[in-house]
Amino acid sequence: MGLNKKTVDDINVKGLRVLCRCDFNVPIIEGKITDENRLVAALPTIKKLVADGGKVILCSHLGKPKGEPKPELSLAPVAKRLAELLGQEVKFAPDNEVVGPNAKAAIEAMNDGDVVLLENTRYRIEETKNGEAFSKDLASICDVFVNDAFGTAHRAHCSNVGVSSLVDTAVVGYLMEKEINFLGNAVENPTRPFVAILGGAKIADKLNVINNLLEKCDTLIIGGGMAYSFLKAQGYEIGLSLCDDSKLDYCLEMMDKAKKAGKKLLLPIDVVTIKDFPDPIDGPVETSVHNFDDIPSNEEGCDIGPKTAALYAEEVKNAKTVVWNGPMGLFENPSLAKGTLEVAKALAESDATTIIGGGDSAAAVNQMGLGDKMSHISTGGGASLEFLEGKELPGVVCANDK
């Protein structure tokens, strides 16, 4: 799926009020932003709109206030940090109703090239329901709408889909364009061999992804908690490991599908197990390594073992395109992060196009200091998963076609 949507390069915003939906859903602890990747990712689009003389009105959600103003979920700290990153004032408009008297007054007073940030869009109960009243409020303060929030592109909300249907000009920003191009090319038109790596805890989240990727990739690597459902489906003892018993037949179907299609489906050949879950999650924990057919009944598999890590790394070395979504184990704990680290290292050393599908895998790669060695790290976990499933994303579909 190419983008084929109008972007900020296709419009002239001089003197116009531009509402730009960004993804500023960043972790904030005691007023401090602890991971500003999403802010940095939004800068190119904002700078372009400022340089072109638009009156730039930014909006985003933060967390889940569920339609109530919650001071700890205010975007005030984002305005402050964004001003430092942009090198110019970002006027914050604190309105509980988002488009209220403060926002209207701030927008009224704007000159070309000014930047205003609205309050958390989810302070409005209509936002997540795509309710008309809030969409109309947003449309009333802009002439042009730019969607640059890939992280919420899989949701149809007021601030990405609702408002776009009420303005004549709705385009996507640079981040959105980059995400779709990287993920789209990887899935639809990959340089082969194409290796997909899926991890994480829940198999239910990745069912359709496994099915879709098996049609596109040459090798599918399974790690993380979801691997144990595949092992149990084949009749192996998995001890206390995570498992979705309702999906065992599905696992066998997928293995059969891979076999018939001549695709490689790789599962762990050894695992790292623990007797007791660490508390806190990164606390000390005793581990042991077992072959996949020798997992003790009273232990839980929490990482891929060294033989598996070497096998997966070898597969990555020969790849030309790699898409990775979901860690190989409980990477938050140093004793259970080795599998994820080995896979991340293999990607970092590879000359393939390497794409990290947001969420925990992005956090793992950045935590390990390997983020800058990847071709692309997606800013949207859920959105990139739905994209890999082959679904159309509402936040993309609603932009004007080229």
N, C-alpha and C positions, 0 to 999 in steps of 0.2 A: 504494500500500500504506500504509494508515494503520497506526498502531502496534498499537492494540487489545490491548496487553499491560498487565498491572498494573505500576504504577510505585511509587516510594517514597512517593508521596502516598496510596496505597491501603492502607498497612500501619501497624501500631503496633509500634514496636520497643523501647518502654521496658523496660529491664532485660534485653533479649535480646542474645545475641551475634550480631552482624551481620558476615558476611564480605562485603566489598565489593571486587569485582574492578575495578581501575582500569587505565588505560593510562599507566604511568610510564616507558614506553620512550623516554627522553629522551637527547640527546647529552651525554656527560660527558667533559670533557677535564681531566686531572690533578685529579680530584676535584671539579671545578666544572661545574655544569649550564649549558650554553651556550644552551639554548632551553627555557624552562619553560612554554610554551603548554599542554602537556598537563597539567601540575600545576595550573595556574590553572583549566583547563577542568573539573578533577575537584572543585574546592572546593565548588560549590553542593550537590552530593549529600552530600559528607562533612559539611559544616556542618549540613545538614538532619538527618542521622542522629545527630550529636552533640547537637543541640538537642532532639531527641525522646527523648534519654536512652538511646540504644543503646550497647552496648559495641562500638566500631567497629574491626574487624580488617581492615586493608587488605592487598591482595596484587596483584602485577603481575609481568610478566616484564621483563627488560632485556637487549637484544641476543640473541645466540645462544650461550649457554654449552654447549649440547648435552648437558645432563645431568651436567655437571661443575661443581663450585664454582670460579668464577674470581673472585679478589678484585677485579679491575678492573670486573667486572660486578655487584658487590654493590649493593644498594639503599640502603646506609648514607647516601650523600650526599643521596638523595631524602628520607629521614626527617628529616634536618637542615633542609633547605630547606622541607619541608612544614610543619614545626613553626613556622618563621618566618611562613609564609603564613597558617597557621591561627590563630596567636597562642596556641597551647597545645602541651604536650608531645606528641610522637609517639614512642612507645617502639619502638625497633628491636629485632627478635628475630633475632639472627644464628644461624641453624641451617642447616647444609649440606643437611639433609634437609627443610628448609622448615618442616614441622610436626614439630619436635623438642623436646627438653627446654626450651630457652629460650623458644620460642613458647608451649608449654603453660603454663609458669610465669607468663609475662607475661599470658596470657589469664586464668589463674586469679586473678591479683591485680587484675584490672580493676574499676573502679567504673563506674557509668553515665556516659556521656559521654566516657570515656577512648578514646584512639586508639593502636592498635598496628600496626606495619607488619611483615609477614613478609618473609623473604628471597626473592630472585629465584625465581619459580616454575619457571623453566627449569633450575634446578640439579638438578631431578628429571628423569630420563630419560623417565619416563612422561608428563610434561606434554603434549608435542606429539603423543603417540600416544593421548591420552585413556585412559591405562591406569587400571584400576580401583583399584589400591592407593592411588595418590596422591589420586584423587577421594574415596575413603573417608576418608583422613586429613583432607582439607579439610572434608568434611561433619561429621567428628567434633568440630570446634571451633566449629561455628556452629549457630544456631537458624534463621537467616534468611540467604538469599543475595541480594545485589544485584549486578547486572552493569552497570557503567558504562563498560566498555572497548569503545568502538566500533571502535578500531583493530585489535582481534583478533576482531571479531564474525563475520568470514568464515572463522574457523578453529574446528574442534571440538576443544578442548583440555580438560584436566582442570579448570582454574581458571575456565572459563566454561560449558562444556557438561556435563562429567562430574559436577561437584559439584551442579549444578542439578537433576539427575535423582535425587539422593539426599536432598534436603531438601524439606519440604512447601511452603515459601514461597520462591519465586524470582521476583524482580521486576527491572525495569530502573531505572537512575538517570536523573537529569535530562539528562545529556549524551547518553546513548543515545536518550532520547526526542526531544531537539532534533534530533539527526542524522537520525533516521528521518523526523521530521516535515518538515524542510527538504528532504531529498533525495526523500522519498516524494511530497510535494506537487508539487515541481518536475517530477518525471517523470510522475506519474499525473494531476495536475490543475493543469497550469501556466496562469498568465495569459499569453495569447499577444500578440505573437509570442514563441515560445520558441526561443532560439538556444543550441546546444550547441557548445562549442569543445573540440576534442581535439588535443593535441600530444604531446610526448615522443618518445623514440627508436624504440620498438619497435611495429610495427603488430600483431604477434602478440598482445600484451597487450590490444589494444583491439578485436580483431575482433568479438567478440560485442556490445561496447558500441556500435560503429558501427551494427551491424545493428539493435539494439534502439532506439537513439536516433533512427534514421531513421524509425521508426514513430511516434515521439512528438513530435519537434521540427519546427519550420518551416524552420530553416536549420541545417546542420551545417558548421562551419568546421574545416578540417584544417590544422595547422601542425606544426612540429617535424620530426624525422627521418622520421616516418611519411609525410609528404607526398610524399617522393621516389619511394616505391613507386607512388603514384597517377600521378605524372608519367611514370615509366618505363613503366607499363602502357599509357599512351597513345602510347608510341613516342618520347618525348623523351629526349635525352641528359641524364644526370644526373651525369656525371663520377664523382668518387670518393665521392659522397654515400651515406649509409646507404640500404640497400634490402633488402627481403626478396623475393628472386626467386620464392619458392614461393607468394607471395600476390598475384601480379600479376592473375591471373584474378579473384580475390576483389575486388580494387580495381575492376575493370571492372564486375563484378556489382553492387557497391554504387553506382557511378555510374549504372548502368542503373535500379537500384531507386529511387534518388532522383528520377530523371527521370520514371519512370512514376508515382510517388506525388506529383509536383508539388512536391517539396521542393528547396530550394536546397542544393547541395553546393559550398562554396567552397574552392578550392585556391590556393596562392601564384601570383601573376602575376609576381613578381620575388623573387630570393633574394640573400642575402649569402654570398659564397664565400671560402674560404681555401685557400692552397696547402699550408701546413704546419700541423699540429695544434699549438696552444700548449702549451708545457711550462715551468712548471707551467700548469695549466688556466686560471688567471686572468692568465697572463703576456701580454706584448705580442704582437700578431698582425696581419699585414697582411690587409686585407679588400678585396673589390671587389663591386660590385652588378651582377647580370645579370638580364635577363628570363628567365622560366621556360623559354623555348624556345631559350635561348642560353647554357646553362651550359657552361663550358670542360671538356674531357674530363679535364684534369689537376687540377681543383679540386674542393673539397668544399663543398656547401651546408650552412651552420651556423646560419642565421637567416632569417626572412622579410625581404624587402626593404621599403623605405619605402612603395612603392605598395600592396603587400599589407597592410602595417600600417594604412594609411589606409582601405583597403577593409573590413578586418575591424572597425576601430573604428567605421566608419559603420554597419555591420550591427548592432553592439552598441547604438549610440545609439537605434535604432528598436525595440529589444527590450523586453519586459516581464519576461521570465525568462531568466537566463543561467546555464548550468552550464559550468564550465571545468575540464578535467582535462589537465594536461601542458603544459610550456612551449613556446614557439614556436621556440626555438633553444637554443644552448649558453649559457644565461643566466648561468652561473658566470663567464663571461668578459665584462668590461664592453664590449668591442668587439662582442660577439655577443648582447647582452642587449636591444638596442633594440626588437626586435619584441615580445618578452615584455612589456617596459615599456609600450609603446604600447597593447597590448591590456589590460594591467592598469589603465592610466590611464583607458581608455574605460569599463571596468567601474566604476572608482571614481567617475567623473563621471555615471554613468547613474542613473536613478531606478528601474531594474528591480530585481527580486529577484536578487541575484548570489550564486552559490554556488560556492566553490572546492573542488574535490575532492581535498583532502589532498596528501600527497607533495610532489613538486617544485614544483607550481604554488602550493601553500601557502607553501613556502619562498621562492619567487620574490616573491610578493606581500608577504610580511612583510619580506623583505630590501629591498624597494623602499619600505618604510614606508607601504604602502597597505592593510595588513590591516584597520585599523579602518573603512575605507570600504566593506567588503564586508558583505552581509547575513549570510553564514555561511561560515566556513572549516572544512571537515571535518577531524577529527583522524585520520582513517584513509584512507590512500591506496588500499591494496588492497581494503579493505572498501567504500569508496565506489565503486570501479570495479565490483566484483561487484554492488553494489546497482544501479548504472546499467545493468548487463547484464540486470537483471530477475531476478536470482537471490535465493532466500531465504537469509538469513544465519543459520547455526546458532546463533550467540550470541544472536540475537533470538528465534528460533523456540522455544528451550527455556524461555523465561520463561513464568510463569503467564498464561493469557488473562484478560481482564477479565470 
